Amino acid sequence: MNPQKQGWLDRVPLFCYPKGIDMAQNKSDSTFLKRIWQFFTAVKLTVVLLVLLAATSIIGTVIPQNASPAFYFHNYGESLYKLFSVLNVFDMYNSWWFLALLGLLAVNIVVCSIDRLKSTWKIIFPEKIPFKPQRYRKMKNKTVFETNEDLEKVLPAFKEVLGKKFSFVSENPTDHGVGLYAEKGRWTRIGVYVVHSSILLLLIGALIGGIMGISGTMRLDEGEKGSAISLSGQHQHHDIGFSIKCNSFDVSFYDTGMPEEFRSNLSIIKDGKEVLSSDILVNQPLSFEGYNIYQSSYGTSAAENLELKIQNPKSGMVYTKQVKKGESIKLPEGGGTFELTGFDPNYSFRGHAVGEAFTGILRKGGESEGKQIVLPVKFPTFDRMRRGDLVLSVKDYEKTYYTGLQVAKDPGVPYVYIGFILMIAGCFITFFMSHQSVLVEVNHKNNPGCEVSVAGTANRNSQSMNLKIEKLVSKLKESISS
């Protein structure tokens, strides 16, 4: 066996292995661990994981998250509903497989960073900064000029110029003179590790939020308070440890009838005392004890006072009557009695949504049970289908609103914020800063007189380095001309 081809394990003497352990088995274990390490250092794994995360994120955008089971069953059918339920697609970002993908990506980033750290560390913190003038003599951006000044005047002036622009300057003898080597920005090679760290923090924040985060909804009528939220995607409730009271709710509309703004005035009650009161809007949540309370929806919760319009289609006579929920009134022209029994903000008639509607019972003569009728707010002629002597419709009513709140607590948010800050810093270091080095070589030419050559390199953005060499040459010429 060629000793140069041997690995470190092959060169270990047999007596170094403890008794009872087979050397071939150790080789097999080492090879297995090496394959695992190589698997996680592969760029292909990173690409595959990113593609999978992007694809699943698209699915999570297309398929509404945390809707009701009836919605999914109606829209996707029984077979897909069962499959999606098993895969937890309806709460995809908290599913075990999505969190597993994030975990694999985190391991991939850590292993890749560790694998390349040794070589990068040697570049950033070398035992001795090497001086290789041959490397700079062959560069395309090399610029040569001559001066009549002697070496004793040129060197101090050039050192001063380089000292202002670079963090490290050294003087080294060359074949025909002196070389001034200067550099800065070795530390900028850690920019990629800062970016990797930021991605890890983002992934950690997402994992913490997915595992430990709490998100749910709460519905409150005006004047009502509550301390339990309905967890998203689950048939469970969670006590948040304090009470939220809806003091008032206001909504304004455009001329088209679309809502322009809806606002809730909330109070936070802790241990029986009001500790905070504030208005919330759609994009202006209220924060308390790590929970963010968002304005997410609203609706009509109840309407108890109704102004009823009563019309005789034949004579054209129109009457109005006031009625309250649970109250029974006499109808004109011997039309019997009408009892207001309820209000439904989302009434469905034969499978069609008709919106807000009042329900009541119409009785004639000595009827005890009567006939149930529906009076949709948006369809004033709806009662004509009953073909009665009188047509009833809603003229006006007093609304009471409820506010729909989204209550969420995500302990991973601080990690995400720090991750974004580090990502910005890492990207700035990686794309806008570089490790730059120059060699100013001063050779004896005449007596007095010197030939000066200037060349430089950078680990990124070489075109920018060419411009810096031109400016440096100008500064060097100015330093010895004054």
NUDODREN-270493 format. One line per field, with one value per residue (C-alpha): residue number from 1; residue in three letters; x negated, y, z. Coordinates in nm, 3 decimals. Example, Ala and Ser with C-alpha at 12.3 -4.5 7.8 and 13.67 -1.06 7.14 Angstrom:
lovex = (1;2)
kekol = (ALA;SER)
X = (-1.230;-1.367)
Y = (-0.450;-0.106)
Z = (0.780;0.714)
//
This chain:
lovex = (1;2;3;4;5;6;7;8;9;10;11;12;13;14;15;16;17;18;19;20;21;22;23;24;25;26;27;28;29;30;31;32;33;34;35;36;37;38;39;40;41;42;43;44;45;46;47;48;49;50;51;52;53;54;55;56;57;58;59;60;61;62;63;64;65;66;67;68;69;70;71;72;73;74;75;76;77;78;79;80;81;82;83;84;85;86;87;88;89;90;91;92;93;94;95;96;97;98;99;100;101;102;103;104;105;106;107;108;109;110;111;112;113;114;115;116;117;118;119;120;121;122;123;124;125;126;127;128;129;130;131;132;133;134;135;136;137;138;139;140;141;142;143;144;145;146;147;148;149;150;151;152;153;154;155;156;157;158;159;160;161;162;163;164;165;166;167;168;169;170;171;172;173;174;175;176;177;178;179;180;181;182;183;184;185;186;187;188;189;190;191;192;193;194;195;196;197;198;199;200;201;202;203;204;205;206;207;208;209;210;211;212;213;214;215;216;217;218;219;220;221;222;223;224;225;226;227;228;229;230;231;232;233;234;235;236;237;238;239;240;241;242;243;244;245;246;247;248;249;250;251;252;253;254;255;256;257;258;259;260;261;262;263;264;265;266;267;268;269;270;271;272;273;274;275;276;277;278;279;280;281;282;283;284;285;286;287;288;289;290;291;292;293;294;295;296;297;298;299;300;301;302;303;304;305;306;307;308;309;310;311;312;313;314;315;316;317;318;319;320;321;322;323;324;325;326;327;328;329;330;331;332;333;334;335;336;337;338;339;340;341;342;343;344;345;346;347;348;349;350;351;352;353;354;355;356;357;358;359;360;361;362;363;364;365;366;367;368;369;370;371;372;373;374;375;376;377;378;379;380;381;382;383;384;385;386;387;388;389;390;391;392;393;394;395;396;397;398;399;400;401;402;403;404;405;406;407;408;409;410;411;412;413;414;415;416;417;418;419;420;421;422;423;424;425;426;427;428;429;430;431;432;433;434;435;436;437;438;439;440;441;442;443;444;445;446;447;448;449;450;451;452;453;454;455;456;457;458;459;460;461;462;463;464;465;466;467;468;469;470;471;472;473;474;475;476;477;478;479;480;481;482)
kekol = (MET;ASN;PRO;GLN;LYS;GLN;GLY;TRP;LEU;ASP;ARG;VAL;PRO;LEU;PHE;CYS;TYR;PRO;LYS;GLY;ILE;ASP;MET;ALA;GLN;ASN;LYS;SER;ASP;SER;THR;PHE;LEU;LYS;ARG;ILE;TRP;GLN;PHE;PHE;THR;ALA;VAL;LYS;LEU;THR;VAL;VAL;LEU;LEU;VAL;LEU;LEU;ALA;ALA;THR;SER;ILE;ILE;GLY;THR;VAL;ILE;PRO;GLN;ASN;ALA;SER;PRO;ALA;PHE;TYR;PHE;HIS;ASN;TYR;GLY;GLU;SER;LEU;TYR;LYS;LEU;PHE;SER;VAL;LEU;ASN;VAL;PHE;ASP;MET;TYR;ASN;SER;TRP;TRP;PHE;LEU;ALA;LEU;LEU;GLY;LEU;LEU;ALA;VAL;ASN;ILE;VAL;VAL;CYS;SER;ILE;ASP;ARG;LEU;LYS;SER;THR;TRP;LYS;ILE;ILE;PHE;PRO;GLU;LYS;ILE;PRO;PHE;LYS;PRO;GLN;ARG;TYR;ARG;LYS;MET;LYS;ASN;LYS;THR;VAL;PHE;GLU;THR;ASN;GLU;ASP;LEU;GLU;LYS;VAL;LEU;PRO;ALA;PHE;LYS;GLU;VAL;LEU;GLY;LYS;LYS;PHE;SER;PHE;VAL;SER;GLU;ASN;PRO;THR;ASP;HIS;GLY;VAL;GLY;LEU;TYR;ALA;GLU;LYS;GLY;ARG;TRP;THR;ARG;ILE;GLY;VAL;TYR;VAL;VAL;HIS;SER;SER;ILE;LEU;LEU;LEU;LEU;ILE;GLY;ALA;LEU;ILE;GLY;GLY;ILE;MET;GLY;ILE;SER;GLY;THR;MET;ARG;LEU;ASP;GLU;GLY;GLU;LYS;GLY;SER;ALA;ILE;SER;LEU;SER;GLY;GLN;HIS;GLN;HIS;HIS;ASP;ILE;GLY;PHE;SER;ILE;LYS;CYS;ASN;SER;PHE;ASP;VAL;SER;PHE;TYR;ASP;THR;GLY;MET;PRO;GLU;GLU;PHE;ARG;SER;ASN;LEU;SER;ILE;ILE;LYS;ASP;GLY;LYS;GLU;VAL;LEU;SER;SER;ASP;ILE;LEU;VAL;ASN;GLN;PRO;LEU;SER;PHE;GLU;GLY;TYR;ASN;ILE;TYR;GLN;SER;SER;TYR;GLY;THR;SER;ALA;ALA;GLU;ASN;LEU;GLU;LEU;LYS;ILE;GLN;ASN;PRO;LYS;SER;GLY;MET;VAL;TYR;THR;LYS;GLN;VAL;LYS;LYS;GLY;GLU;SER;ILE;LYS;LEU;PRO;GLU;GLY;GLY;GLY;THR;PHE;GLU;LEU;THR;GLY;PHE;ASP;PRO;ASN;TYR;SER;PHE;ARG;GLY;HIS;ALA;VAL;GLY;GLU;ALA;PHE;THR;GLY;ILE;LEU;ARG;LYS;GLY;GLY;GLU;SER;GLU;GLY;LYS;GLN;ILE;VAL;LEU;PRO;VAL;LYS;PHE;PRO;THR;PHE;ASP;ARG;MET;ARG;ARG;GLY;ASP;LEU;VAL;LEU;SER;VAL;LYS;ASP;TYR;GLU;LYS;THR;TYR;TYR;THR;GLY;LEU;GLN;VAL;ALA;LYS;ASP;PRO;GLY;VAL;PRO;TYR;VAL;TYR;ILE;GLY;PHE;ILE;LEU;MET;ILE;ALA;GLY;CYS;PHE;ILE;THR;PHE;PHE;MET;SER;HIS;GLN;SER;VAL;LEU;VAL;GLU;VAL;ASN;HIS;LYS;ASN;ASN;PRO;GLY;CYS;GLU;VAL;SER;VAL;ALA;GLY;THR;ALA;ASN;ARG;ASN;SER;GLN;SER;MET;ASN;LEU;LYS;ILE;GLU;LYS;LEU;VAL;SER;LYS;LEU;LYS;GLU;SER;ILE;SER;SER)
X = (0.000;-0.126;-0.179;-0.084;0.261;0.324;0.564;0.496;0.694;0.476;0.161;0.279;0.100;0.311;0.222;0.384;0.732;0.891;0.945;1.262;1.287;1.228;1.016;1.229;1.539;1.378;1.294;1.655;1.786;1.546;1.653;2.020;1.972;1.769;2.050;2.301;2.072;2.031;2.407;2.468;2.184;2.320;2.448;2.704;2.872;2.900;3.055;3.301;3.409;3.457;3.662;3.879;3.933;4.024;4.263;4.436;4.462;4.648;4.884;4.936;5.024;5.263;5.443;5.602;5.458;5.653;5.998;6.289;6.303;6.631;6.457;6.186;6.431;6.655;6.372;6.139;6.361;6.338;6.024;5.806;5.946;5.825;5.484;5.434;5.544;5.282;5.011;5.141;5.152;5.425;5.172;4.867;4.621;4.662;4.657;4.386;4.251;4.218;4.036;3.819;3.719;3.621;3.422;3.238;3.152;3.016;2.797;2.681;2.575;2.394;2.203;2.107;1.984;1.777;1.634;1.498;1.412;1.059;0.933;1.108;0.965;0.612;0.669;0.814;0.563;0.240;-0.065;-0.263;-0.137;-0.310;-0.505;-0.498;-0.602;-0.589;-0.211;-0.174;-0.431;-0.207;0.117;0.298;0.361;-0.011;-0.109;-0.471;-0.607;-0.948;-1.062;-1.382;-1.366;-1.595;-1.486;-1.533;-1.272;-1.028;-0.985;-0.870;-0.628;-0.480;-0.450;-0.251;-0.009;0.039;0.078;0.381;0.555;0.457;0.453;0.129;-0.190;-0.523;-0.857;-1.037;-1.359;-1.333;-1.584;-1.635;-1.494;-1.220;-0.860;-0.590;-0.311;0.020;0.356;0.689;1.016;0.903;1.188;1.445;1.423;1.643;1.930;2.059;2.057;2.256;2.512;2.514;2.567;2.855;3.023;2.979;3.141;3.430;3.474;3.447;3.706;3.937;3.892;3.954;4.258;4.390;4.342;4.405;4.609;4.976;5.228;5.603;5.913;6.156;6.496;6.628;6.951;6.943;6.918;6.816;6.485;6.306;5.983;5.987;5.896;5.991;5.665;5.613;5.675;5.780;6.101;5.939;5.935;5.640;5.650;5.415;5.389;5.571;5.901;5.973;6.279;6.432;6.544;6.671;6.649;6.675;6.685;6.697;6.793;6.715;6.998;6.995;7.080;6.735;6.582;6.326;6.199;6.298;6.163;6.197;6.138;6.002;5.914;5.674;5.788;5.535;5.617;5.947;5.787;5.776;5.406;5.423;5.671;5.612;5.767;5.658;5.685;5.608;5.237;5.203;5.216;5.207;4.924;4.937;4.722;4.583;4.926;5.014;5.384;5.485;5.807;5.898;6.273;6.608;6.976;7.327;7.382;7.740;8.023;8.309;8.498;8.659;8.860;9.097;9.238;9.580;9.731;10.058;9.970;10.329;10.412;10.058;10.097;9.773;9.745;9.450;9.429;9.163;9.095;8.839;8.699;8.945;9.225;9.551;9.734;10.069;10.056;10.288;10.590;10.655;10.336;10.286;9.983;9.609;9.356;8.983;8.793;8.433;8.158;7.902;7.602;7.537;7.867;7.869;8.185;8.189;7.809;7.775;7.632;7.867;7.673;7.833;8.191;8.462;8.687;9.036;9.367;9.683;10.012;10.363;10.685;10.655;10.346;10.118;9.812;9.825;9.594;9.223;9.109;8.767;8.699;8.355;8.223;8.086;8.396;8.703;8.931;8.836;9.166;9.368;9.295;9.525;9.817;9.987;10.221;9.947;9.577;9.334;8.979;8.704;8.709;8.444;8.289;8.040;7.713;7.482;7.138;6.889;6.514;6.304;5.958;5.649;5.439;5.088;4.777;4.455;4.148;3.934;3.980;3.669;3.454;3.607;3.539;3.176;3.148;3.265;3.020;2.734;2.840;2.828;2.487;2.359;2.478;2.318;1.987;2.006;2.104;1.964;1.642;1.344;0.996;0.766;0.386;0.133;-0.237;-0.430;-0.771;-1.044;-1.352;-1.679;-1.679;-1.913;-2.118;-1.917;-1.593;-1.360;-1.116;-0.788;-0.539;-0.199;0.037;0.320;0.581;0.911;1.108;1.414;1.500;1.169;1.288;1.330;0.978;0.841;0.990;0.841;0.496;0.528;0.619;0.339;0.084;0.201;0.167;-0.182;-0.294;-0.151;-0.332;-0.678;-0.607;-0.524)
Y = (0.000;0.345;0.528;0.859;0.718;0.611;0.798;0.879;0.574;0.341;0.470;0.396;0.087;-0.214;-0.198;0.146;-0.010;-0.122;-0.492;-0.630;-0.363;-0.475;-0.239;-0.307;-0.210;0.121;0.188;0.116;0.349;0.621;0.586;0.599;0.917;1.070;1.001;1.166;1.468;1.487;1.458;1.766;1.964;1.914;2.223;1.999;1.940;2.316;2.364;2.077;2.204;2.560;2.434;2.222;2.510;2.741;2.485;2.414;2.787;2.825;2.546;2.720;3.039;2.876;2.664;2.885;2.812;2.746;2.761;2.552;2.176;2.234;2.480;2.229;1.941;2.147;2.284;1.982;1.680;1.389;1.221;1.533;1.645;1.321;1.341;1.707;1.635;1.360;1.590;1.883;2.100;2.315;2.438;2.373;2.614;2.437;2.084;1.840;1.794;2.167;2.217;1.916;2.083;2.396;2.182;2.004;2.338;2.462;2.151;2.190;2.551;2.468;2.175;2.373;2.660;2.432;2.247;2.567;2.747;2.609;2.737;3.072;3.109;3.062;3.341;3.582;3.505;3.387;3.311;3.534;3.754;3.623;3.855;3.731;4.007;3.770;3.755;4.133;4.173;3.977;4.164;4.351;4.657;4.703;5.069;5.186;5.539;5.699;5.968;6.164;6.145;5.905;5.602;5.771;6.037;5.814;5.538;5.754;5.946;5.626;5.465;5.764;5.742;5.366;5.399;5.626;5.384;5.041;4.882;4.689;4.810;4.625;4.701;4.411;4.399;4.282;4.188;4.546;4.763;4.770;4.645;4.811;4.561;4.690;4.530;4.569;4.385;4.031;4.012;4.078;3.712;3.641;3.817;3.487;3.345;3.645;3.570;3.202;3.303;3.529;3.246;3.018;3.276;3.312;2.934;2.911;3.187;3.006;2.676;2.835;3.016;2.700;2.484;2.727;3.000;3.058;3.197;3.215;3.427;3.597;3.746;4.016;4.211;4.573;4.575;4.208;4.075;3.744;3.570;3.259;3.235;2.966;2.817;2.833;2.502;2.331;2.277;2.397;2.708;2.870;3.104;3.397;3.495;3.828;3.963;4.176;4.399;4.564;4.906;5.022;4.948;5.198;5.141;5.392;5.317;5.447;5.570;5.229;5.064;4.907;4.947;5.229;5.177;4.974;5.044;4.878;5.041;4.771;4.750;4.499;4.371;4.194;4.065;4.251;4.589;4.776;4.817;4.938;5.090;5.165;5.176;4.915;4.925;4.665;4.750;4.891;4.608;4.627;4.445;4.313;4.051;3.918;3.890;4.096;4.174;4.250;4.386;4.115;4.131;4.259;4.188;4.251;4.058;4.149;4.378;4.393;4.707;4.688;4.943;4.735;4.849;4.704;4.750;4.649;4.568;4.618;4.949;5.082;5.174;5.177;5.146;5.145;4.972;4.948;4.603;4.457;4.107;3.875;4.130;4.071;4.352;4.377;4.426;4.678;4.587;4.277;4.115;3.928;3.958;3.955;3.837;3.921;3.607;3.666;3.808;3.623;3.818;3.548;3.391;3.121;3.063;2.739;2.734;3.101;3.359;3.656;3.835;3.997;3.887;3.903;3.610;3.624;3.442;3.563;3.456;3.512;3.476;3.223;3.043;2.926;2.823;3.061;3.081;3.161;3.432;3.573;3.942;3.992;4.345;4.369;4.228;4.438;4.251;3.908;3.867;3.900;3.530;3.449;3.594;3.735;4.030;4.237;4.251;4.299;4.438;4.598;4.977;5.041;4.877;4.943;4.751;4.614;4.510;4.254;4.279;3.989;3.981;3.783;3.713;3.579;3.519;3.427;3.381;3.343;3.703;3.841;3.582;3.682;4.052;3.985;3.756;4.028;4.278;4.030;3.948;4.314;4.351;4.028;4.119;4.462;4.306;4.037;4.255;4.599;4.521;4.308;4.193;4.428;4.421;4.624;4.611;4.931;4.821;5.086;4.993;5.183;5.330;5.624;5.806;5.987;5.836;5.536;5.326;5.266;4.988;4.964;4.664;4.535;4.269;4.210;3.894;4.051;4.343;4.357;4.644;4.866;4.768;4.889;5.232;5.237;5.160;5.461;5.687;5.542;5.614;5.975;6.006;5.855;6.100;6.392;6.282;6.314;6.618;6.848)
Z = (0.000;-0.088;0.243;0.080;0.005;0.362;0.584;0.946;1.057;0.846;1.009;1.365;1.505;1.589;1.959;1.984;1.960;2.285;2.338;2.189;1.917;1.563;1.351;1.043;1.238;1.336;0.972;0.878;1.149;1.041;0.677;0.777;0.981;0.700;0.453;0.686;0.718;0.338;0.295;0.510;0.352;-0.002;-0.179;-0.352;-0.016;0.039;-0.306;-0.257;0.085;-0.041;-0.339;-0.109;0.131;-0.158;-0.307;0.024;0.094;-0.235;-0.128;0.205;0.019;-0.228;0.031;0.302;0.645;0.965;0.805;0.925;0.845;0.660;0.427;0.334;0.296;0.069;-0.149;-0.178;-0.134;0.105;-0.036;-0.046;0.288;0.453;0.282;0.374;0.731;0.768;0.628;0.835;0.522;0.678;0.938;0.724;0.883;1.217;1.072;1.178;0.825;0.756;1.087;0.998;0.670;0.863;1.105;0.822;0.661;0.996;1.033;0.671;0.732;1.057;0.908;0.596;0.810;1.033;0.733;0.579;0.901;0.939;0.605;0.648;0.999;0.869;0.615;0.870;1.146;0.981;1.195;0.963;0.681;0.366;0.135;-0.227;-0.468;-0.769;-0.738;-0.778;-1.056;-1.296;-1.228;-1.504;-1.288;-1.225;-1.275;-1.313;-1.284;-1.225;-0.986;-0.950;-0.571;-0.387;-0.184;0.153;0.070;-0.118;0.143;0.439;0.217;0.070;0.415;0.539;0.244;0.286;0.664;0.615;0.380;0.514;0.858;0.803;0.631;0.620;0.459;0.292;0.088;-0.275;-0.545;-0.663;-0.387;-0.123;-0.126;0.082;0.141;0.276;0.335;0.510;0.550;0.623;0.872;0.597;0.501;0.803;0.622;0.489;0.844;0.964;0.691;0.791;1.154;1.054;0.862;1.162;1.389;1.143;1.135;1.514;1.548;1.307;1.491;1.831;1.696;1.533;1.842;2.127;1.958;2.031;1.785;1.810;1.769;2.003;1.932;2.163;2.156;2.268;2.647;2.660;2.793;2.757;2.850;2.627;2.259;2.008;1.887;1.512;1.339;1.661;1.853;2.173;2.385;2.557;2.856;2.796;3.163;3.140;3.012;2.706;2.713;2.409;2.529;2.189;1.820;1.535;1.162;0.876;0.516;0.168;-0.053;-0.221;0.111;0.154;0.501;0.513;0.867;1.169;1.514;1.852;2.187;2.416;2.782;2.936;3.274;3.496;3.845;3.834;3.751;3.423;3.339;2.980;2.737;2.370;2.024;1.770;1.391;1.124;1.111;1.462;1.718;2.094;2.276;2.631;2.808;2.479;2.314;2.007;1.967;1.609;1.464;1.212;1.146;1.260;1.213;1.337;1.656;1.734;1.630;1.877;1.777;1.432;1.238;1.026;0.693;0.611;0.263;0.100;-0.264;-0.383;-0.219;-0.201;0.167;0.369;0.747;0.989;1.323;1.594;1.733;1.974;1.989;2.162;2.126;1.933;1.752;1.573;1.198;1.028;0.818;1.030;0.911;1.236;1.465;1.407;1.666;1.615;1.714;1.608;1.391;1.178;1.038;0.774;0.683;0.416;0.208;0.008;-0.004;-0.101;0.138;0.174;0.449;0.750;0.808;1.075;1.155;1.297;1.331;1.159;1.312;1.184;1.374;1.654;1.523;1.801;1.601;1.306;1.006;1.024;0.786;0.694;0.627;0.462;0.504;0.148;-0.023;0.070;-0.171;-0.038;0.153;-0.171;-0.236;0.056;-0.147;0.160;0.184;0.346;0.253;0.537;0.501;0.707;0.701;0.966;1.267;1.542;1.494;1.757;1.636;1.750;1.698;1.575;1.730;1.634;1.944;1.892;2.098;1.921;2.144;1.831;1.719;1.900;1.722;1.389;1.452;1.545;1.243;1.005;1.155;1.119;0.763;0.663;0.828;0.674;0.325;0.355;0.461;0.192;-0.104;-0.021;0.168;0.075;0.173;-0.019;-0.049;-0.248;-0.316;-0.377;-0.503;-0.517;-0.721;-0.773;-1.123;-1.140;-0.886;-0.767;-0.896;-0.848;-1.043;-0.860;-0.943;-0.779;-0.799;-0.585;-0.546;-0.368;-0.302;-0.473;-0.702;-0.890;-1.112;-0.807;-0.700;-1.036;-0.971;-0.621;-0.764;-0.995;-0.702;-0.489;-0.762;-0.772;-0.393;-0.402;-0.671;-0.475;-0.156;-0.316;-0.530;-0.240)
//
